[in-house]
Amino acid sequence: MKSPPLSSLAPSTLLLSSGMAGADTSAPMPNVPPLYQSVGYELTDLAALEQAVVGQRHLYVRHGAPNEEAAARVLAQLEARGGPADLQVEATLLSSGMAAIEAAVMAVLDDRRVHSRDRPPLVVMASPIYSAARSLLCALANRGLMTLHELEVPDTAAVAAIADREPVALIYCEVLTNPRLRVPDLPALAALANQHGATLLVDATLATPLLCRPLTLGAHVVVHSATKFLGGHGDLCAGVVAGRPDVLERVRAHRQLHGSVLDPFAAWLLQRSLRTLDVRLQRQIENASALASFLSENAERLGVREVIYPGLPSHPDHALAKTLLDRPGAMLAFTLKTPEAARRAFERVRLLRRVASLGDVESLIMYPAATWSRSLSPKELARFGIAPGLLRLSVGIEDIADLQADLDAALGPQ
């Protein structure tokens, strides 16, 4: 009986296969992927050198390295899972999530400028998106590399209206936006993009490929900050771009030229983390769902005005989330009745960690009105629903009773 192909394996099994590529198969195989902490690779002869130059791999670390390639291959297989049989997906890793976003955007824009030199390509941005990504797109627009039109998720009709008026090069959105966890209608946006010859680029950091695979829904490019859930331990910084081979060829060329390659040790740490992604995320989602229910059921007593979680029927995109997401995710947010109560709760938590990141195995709490205030005006904060009383939780794997007790003490009366 033959072993099943990797593409047919369940995600938890596939993740455990992450990464023996490049290992010396003539020697005993290590159970843990080895670290290739090397800048260059010794070549056996001139033919090997010529092959390495043509293939742009295993020549110099900036061209790619075994640990990076092994992790990228597993992520590509995850992104393609459940898609049509002819869906071809490749992935590559970069030095950060922002490096991945910049490389993906520039790969699309560079290709469009080759075919249309009369005016900058038009990018439609479905806000709110990650504040640094928004700043990047605005900076590119200010430099004349593109024109930018900002809409709000999930206004698909407005995107269609723009595309009917003028050519759109790129539609940029997030699945599970930060911090209100909105869900765009990805199949509808993909249909629009294909109808008008645009590229749909989706940041799926908060979902991971275990909850949503935009490429199987018609998107053309997907990016992740692997610093978050994919890494999961708060000890690495990395980004992922996945998509069609022609797009990834341009992304790799951009990465090589700009030097945004992922360090081998960070790639090795990511390989380690991917092995437990499924079990980590399952526990995080269970805890997030329980906390969302706890806050909803005790809203009056704890002074909670609103609980924001796609798994709750009260969420505006609950029905769409049930269709597009395998599970509702490990992020939640809630609004307290006064800004003073939110600031007080932020100060009073003991178990939740006040860290400006997300996706770690530890539960993290953040006060978005403060972190976003440097990049958004008060009017924009209000438009995107980032109220002064809003708190965001990235839920970890702690015992749920301990997490509930910490929130109960922080939100309750002094």
C-alpha positions as CSV (number, residue, x, y, z in Angstrom):
1,M,0.0,0.0,0.0
2,K,1.4,3.4,-1.0
3,S,1.7,6.3,1.4
4,P,-0.9,9.0,0.9
5,P,0.3,12.1,-1.0
6,L,1.0,15.2,1.2
7,S,-1.9,17.0,-0.4
8,S,-4.4,14.5,1.0
9,L,-3.2,14.6,4.6
10,A,-5.1,16.4,7.3
11,P,-3.6,19.7,8.4
12,S,-2.4,18.4,11.7
13,T,-0.5,15.6,9.9
14,L,0.7,17.8,7.1
15,L,2.2,20.3,9.6
16,L,4.3,17.5,11.2
17,S,5.9,16.8,7.8
18,S,7.2,20.3,7.7
19,G,10.5,20.3,6.7
20,M,13.1,17.7,6.1
21,A,13.9,19.2,2.6
22,G,17.6,19.6,2.1
23,A,18.6,16.9,4.6
24,D,21.3,14.4,3.7
25,T,19.2,11.4,2.9
26,S,22.3,9.2,2.8
27,A,22.7,9.7,6.6
28,P,20.3,8.8,9.3
29,M,17.3,11.2,9.2
30,P,16.9,13.4,12.2
31,N,13.5,13.5,13.8
32,V,13.7,17.3,14.2
33,P,14.5,19.4,11.1
34,P,18.1,20.5,11.1
35,L,19.2,24.1,11.1
36,Y,21.1,25.2,8.0
37,Q,22.8,28.3,9.5
38,S,24.9,29.0,6.5
39,V,25.3,32.0,4.1
40,G,26.7,30.0,1.2
41,Y,26.6,26.4,-0.1
42,E,29.6,24.4,-1.4
43,L,29.2,23.3,-5.0
44,T,30.6,20.1,-6.3
45,D,31.6,21.3,-9.8
46,L,31.0,23.8,-12.5
47,A,27.8,22.1,-13.6
48,A,26.4,22.4,-10.1
49,L,27.3,26.1,-10.1
50,E,25.6,26.7,-13.4
51,Q,22.5,24.9,-12.2
52,A,22.4,26.9,-9.0
53,V,22.7,30.2,-10.9
54,V,19.9,29.3,-13.3
55,G,17.6,28.0,-10.5
56,Q,18.6,30.8,-8.1
57,R,18.7,28.5,-5.1
58,H,21.2,27.1,-2.7
59,L,23.8,29.5,-4.1
60,Y,23.7,32.3,-1.5
61,V,21.3,32.8,1.5
62,R,19.6,35.8,-0.1
63,H,18.4,33.5,-2.9
64,G,16.7,31.1,-0.5
65,A,17.8,28.5,2.0
66,P,16.7,24.9,3.0
67,N,14.8,25.9,6.2
68,E,13.0,28.7,4.5
69,E,12.1,26.5,1.5
70,A,10.8,23.6,3.6
71,A,8.5,25.8,5.7
72,A,7.3,27.6,2.6
73,R,6.4,24.4,0.9
74,V,4.2,23.2,3.8
75,L,2.5,26.6,3.9
76,A,1.8,26.5,0.2
77,Q,0.2,23.0,0.6
78,L,-2.0,24.3,3.4
79,E,-3.1,27.3,1.3
80,A,-4.1,25.0,-1.6
81,R,-6.0,22.6,0.6
82,G,-9.6,22.2,-0.6
83,G,-9.0,24.1,-3.8
84,P,-9.6,23.0,-7.4
85,A,-7.3,20.3,-8.7
86,D,-5.6,22.7,-11.1
87,L,-4.8,25.3,-8.4
88,Q,-1.0,25.9,-8.4
89,V,0.3,27.5,-5.2
90,E,3.8,28.4,-4.2
91,A,4.9,30.3,-1.1
92,T,8.0,32.2,0.0
93,L,9.1,33.6,3.4
94,L,10.4,37.1,4.1
95,S,12.0,38.9,7.0
96,S,8.7,40.3,8.4
97,G,5.0,40.6,7.7
98,M,5.5,44.1,6.4
99,A,8.2,42.9,4.0
100,A,5.7,40.3,2.7
101,I,3.0,42.9,2.2
102,E,5.5,45.3,0.4
103,A,6.9,42.6,-1.8
104,A,3.4,41.3,-2.8
105,V,2.1,44.8,-3.5
106,M,5.1,45.8,-5.6
107,A,5.1,42.5,-7.5
108,V,1.5,43.4,-8.7
109,L,2.2,47.0,-9.3
110,D,5.5,46.4,-11.2
111,D,3.7,44.0,-13.5
112,R,0.9,46.4,-14.1
113,R,3.2,49.3,-14.9
114,V,4.9,47.2,-17.6
115,H,1.5,46.9,-19.4
116,S,0.2,50.4,-18.6
117,R,2.6,53.3,-18.5
118,D,0.1,56.1,-19.0
119,R,-0.9,56.5,-15.4
120,P,-0.2,54.9,-12.0
121,P,-2.2,51.7,-11.2
122,L,-5.3,52.0,-9.1
123,V,-5.4,50.2,-5.8
124,V,-8.7,49.7,-3.9
125,M,-8.1,49.3,-0.1
126,A,-10.8,47.8,1.9
127,S,-10.3,49.4,5.4
128,P,-9.7,49.0,8.2
129,I,-6.4,47.2,7.5
130,Y,-3.2,46.9,9.6
131,S,-2.1,50.5,10.3
132,A,1.4,49.9,9.0
133,A,0.1,48.4,5.8
134,R,-2.2,51.4,5.4
135,S,0.7,53.7,5.9
136,L,2.7,51.8,3.3
137,L,0.0,52.1,0.7
138,C,-0.5,55.8,1.4
139,A,3.3,56.3,1.1
140,L,3.4,54.5,-2.3
141,A,0.5,56.6,-3.5
142,N,2.3,59.8,-2.3
143,R,5.3,58.7,-4.3
144,G,3.2,58.4,-7.4
145,L,3.6,54.7,-7.7
146,M,-0.1,54.1,-7.5
147,T,-3.4,55.8,-6.9
148,L,-5.4,54.7,-3.8
149,H,-9.1,54.5,-3.2
150,E,-10.2,53.6,0.4
151,L,-13.4,51.8,1.1
152,E,-14.9,50.1,4.1
153,V,-15.2,46.3,4.6
154,P,-17.4,44.6,3.4
155,D,-18.8,47.1,0.8
156,T,-18.5,44.9,-2.3
157,A,-21.0,47.1,-4.2
158,A,-18.7,50.1,-3.8
159,V,-15.7,48.2,-5.2
160,A,-17.9,47.2,-8.2
161,A,-18.9,50.8,-8.8
162,I,-15.2,51.9,-8.9
163,A,-14.2,49.0,-11.1
164,D,-17.0,49.9,-13.5
165,R,-15.7,53.5,-13.8
166,E,-11.9,52.9,-14.2
167,P,-9.4,50.0,-14.4
168,V,-8.4,48.6,-11.0
169,A,-5.0,46.9,-10.7
170,L,-5.3,45.7,-7.1
171,I,-7.9,45.0,-4.4
172,Y,-6.4,44.8,-1.0
173,C,-8.3,43.5,2.0
174,E,-8.0,41.5,5.2
175,V,-10.0,38.5,6.4
176,L,-10.8,39.1,10.0
177,T,-9.8,42.7,10.3
178,N,-8.1,44.2,13.3
179,P,-9.6,44.9,15.7
180,R,-13.3,44.5,14.8
181,L,-12.9,41.2,13.0
182,R,-14.9,42.0,9.9
183,V,-15.1,39.4,7.2
184,P,-15.2,40.5,3.5
185,D,-17.1,38.5,0.9
186,L,-14.0,37.0,-0.6
187,P,-15.8,35.0,-3.4
188,A,-17.7,38.2,-4.5
189,L,-14.5,40.2,-4.4
190,A,-12.6,37.5,-6.4
191,A,-15.4,37.4,-9.0
192,L,-15.2,41.2,-9.3
193,A,-11.4,41.1,-9.6
194,N,-11.5,38.5,-12.3
195,Q,-14.3,40.3,-14.2
196,H,-12.2,43.5,-14.3
197,G,-8.7,42.0,-14.7
198,A,-7.7,43.1,-11.2
199,T,-5.6,41.2,-8.6
200,L,-7.2,40.3,-5.2
201,L,-4.6,40.4,-2.4
202,V,-5.8,39.1,1.0
203,D,-4.0,39.5,4.3
204,A,-5.1,36.4,6.3
205,T,-2.8,36.7,9.3
206,L,-5.6,36.5,11.9
207,A,-7.2,33.5,10.2
208,T,-4.1,31.4,9.2
209,P,-4.5,28.8,6.5
210,L,-6.3,26.5,9.0
211,L,-9.3,28.8,9.2
212,C,-9.5,30.4,5.7
213,R,-7.7,29.8,2.4
214,P,-8.4,32.8,0.2
215,L,-6.6,31.3,-2.8
216,T,-9.2,28.5,-2.9
217,L,-12.0,31.1,-2.9
218,G,-10.6,32.9,-5.9
219,A,-8.0,35.3,-4.5
220,H,-4.8,35.7,-6.4
221,V,-2.3,36.4,-3.6
222,V,-2.3,35.9,0.2
223,V,0.0,37.3,2.8
224,H,0.6,36.5,6.5
225,S,2.6,37.9,9.3
226,A,4.2,34.7,10.4
227,T,5.3,36.6,13.5
228,K,1.7,36.0,14.8
229,F,-0.2,32.7,14.9
230,L,2.1,30.8,12.6
231,G,5.1,31.5,14.8
232,G,2.9,31.5,17.9
233,H,5.6,31.9,20.6
234,G,6.6,35.6,20.3
235,D,10.2,34.8,19.4
236,L,10.4,35.2,15.6
237,C,9.7,37.8,13.0
238,A,8.7,36.6,9.5
239,G,6.3,37.1,6.6
240,V,4.7,34.8,4.0
241,V,3.5,35.4,0.5
242,A,1.6,32.6,-1.3
243,G,0.0,32.6,-4.7
244,R,0.4,31.6,-8.4
245,P,4.0,30.6,-9.5
246,D,4.2,33.7,-11.8
247,V,3.4,36.1,-9.0
248,L,5.8,34.3,-6.6
249,E,8.6,34.5,-9.2
250,R,8.3,38.3,-9.0
251,V,8.0,38.3,-5.2
252,R,11.2,36.3,-4.9
253,A,13.0,38.6,-7.3
254,H,11.9,41.6,-5.2
255,R,13.0,39.8,-2.0
256,Q,16.4,39.0,-3.5
257,L,16.9,42.6,-4.8
258,H,15.8,44.3,-1.5
259,G,17.5,41.8,0.8
260,S,14.3,41.0,2.7
261,V,15.2,37.3,3.0
262,L,14.3,35.4,6.2
263,D,17.2,34.5,8.4
264,P,17.8,30.7,8.5
265,F,17.4,30.6,12.3
266,A,14.0,32.4,12.1
267,A,13.0,30.0,9.4
268,W,14.0,27.0,11.6
269,L,12.0,28.5,14.5
270,L,9.0,28.8,12.2
271,Q,9.4,25.1,11.1
272,R,9.3,24.2,14.8
273,S,6.2,26.3,15.4
274,L,4.3,24.9,12.5
275,R,4.4,21.5,13.9
276,T,2.1,22.5,16.7
277,L,0.0,25.1,14.9
278,D,-3.2,23.0,14.7
279,V,-3.2,21.9,18.3
280,R,-2.3,25.4,19.5
281,L,-4.9,27.1,17.5
282,Q,-7.6,24.7,18.5
283,R,-7.1,25.4,22.2
284,Q,-6.9,29.2,21.5
285,I,-10.2,29.1,19.6
286,E,-11.9,27.1,22.3
287,N,-10.7,29.6,24.9
288,A,-11.7,32.6,22.7
289,S,-15.2,31.2,22.2
290,A,-15.6,30.6,25.9
291,L,-14.4,34.1,26.8
292,A,-16.8,35.6,24.3
293,S,-19.7,33.8,25.8
294,F,-18.5,34.7,29.4
295,L,-18.4,38.4,28.5
296,S,-21.7,38.3,26.7
297,E,-23.5,36.5,29.6
298,N,-22.0,38.8,32.2
299,A,-22.1,42.0,30.2
300,E,-24.4,44.0,32.6
301,R,-22.4,43.0,35.7
302,L,-19.0,43.7,34.1
303,G,-20.0,46.9,32.3
304,V,-19.6,45.5,28.8
305,R,-21.5,47.3,26.1
306,E,-20.5,45.1,23.1
307,V,-18.6,41.8,22.5
308,I,-17.0,41.4,19.1
309,Y,-16.4,37.8,18.0
310,P,-17.4,36.2,14.7
311,G,-18.6,33.1,16.5
312,L,-21.4,35.1,18.2
313,P,-24.7,35.6,16.4
314,S,-24.5,39.3,17.3
315,H,-21.5,39.8,15.1
316,P,-22.5,41.6,11.8
317,D,-20.6,39.1,9.7
318,H,-21.6,36.0,11.7
319,A,-23.4,34.3,8.7
320,L,-20.6,35.1,6.3
321,A,-17.9,33.9,8.8
322,K,-19.7,30.5,9.1
323,T,-19.5,30.2,5.4
324,L,-15.9,31.3,4.7
325,L,-14.1,30.3,7.9
326,D,-13.6,26.8,9.2
327,R,-13.7,28.2,12.8
328,P,-14.3,31.7,14.2
329,G,-10.7,32.4,15.3
330,A,-8.8,33.2,18.5
331,M,-9.2,37.0,18.5
332,L,-12.0,38.9,20.2
333,A,-12.7,42.5,21.2
334,F,-15.1,44.1,23.6
335,T,-16.2,47.6,24.4
336,L,-16.8,48.9,27.9
337,K,-19.3,51.5,28.7
338,T,-16.7,54.2,29.4
339,P,-13.1,54.9,28.3
340,E,-12.1,55.1,31.9
341,A,-13.4,51.6,32.5
342,A,-11.3,50.3,29.6
343,R,-8.2,52.0,30.7
344,R,-8.7,50.8,34.3
345,A,-9.2,47.2,33.1
346,F,-6.1,47.4,30.9
347,E,-4.1,48.4,34.0
348,R,-5.7,45.8,36.4
349,V,-5.3,42.5,34.4
350,R,-2.7,40.2,36.0
351,L,-2.7,37.1,33.8
352,L,-3.4,38.8,30.4
353,R,-0.2,40.4,29.1
354,R,-0.1,43.9,27.8
355,V,1.8,43.2,24.6
356,A,1.4,45.0,21.2
357,S,1.2,41.8,19.2
358,L,-1.1,38.8,18.8
359,G,-1.2,35.1,18.1
360,D,1.1,34.0,20.9
361,V,0.4,31.0,23.2
362,E,0.0,33.5,26.0
363,S,-3.1,35.7,26.1
364,L,-2.4,39.3,25.2
365,I,-4.5,42.4,25.7
366,M,-4.2,45.7,23.9
367,Y,-5.9,49.1,23.9
368,P,-6.4,50.0,20.2
369,A,-7.4,53.6,20.7
370,A,-3.8,54.3,21.9
371,T,-1.9,52.1,19.4
372,W,-3.8,53.3,16.4
373,S,-3.9,57.0,17.4
374,R,-0.6,57.7,15.8
375,S,-1.7,56.6,12.3
376,L,-5.5,57.5,12.4
377,S,-7.2,60.7,13.1
378,P,-10.0,60.8,15.8
379,K,-12.5,60.9,12.9
380,E,-11.0,57.8,11.3
381,L,-10.8,56.0,14.6
382,A,-14.6,56.6,15.0
383,R,-15.3,55.6,11.4
384,F,-13.5,52.2,11.9
385,G,-15.2,51.5,15.2
386,I,-12.1,51.9,17.3
387,A,-13.9,53.4,20.3
388,P,-12.1,54.7,23.4
389,G,-13.7,51.9,25.4
390,L,-12.5,49.1,23.1
391,L,-10.1,46.4,24.3
392,R,-8.7,43.6,22.1
393,L,-7.8,40.1,23.2
394,S,-5.5,37.6,21.5
395,V,-6.5,34.5,23.4
396,G,-3.8,32.0,24.4
397,I,-3.8,28.4,25.7
398,E,-4.1,29.0,29.4
399,D,-6.7,27.3,31.5
400,I,-10.0,29.0,30.7
401,A,-11.1,29.3,34.3
402,D,-7.9,31.4,35.0
403,L,-8.6,33.7,32.0
404,Q,-12.2,34.2,33.1
405,A,-11.1,35.0,36.7
406,D,-8.6,37.5,35.5
407,L,-11.1,39.3,33.3
408,D,-13.7,39.1,36.1
409,A,-11.4,40.8,38.5
410,A,-10.2,43.4,36.0
411,L,-13.6,44.4,34.9
412,G,-15.5,44.1,38.2
413,P,-15.8,46.8,40.8
414,Q,-12.7,47.9,42.7
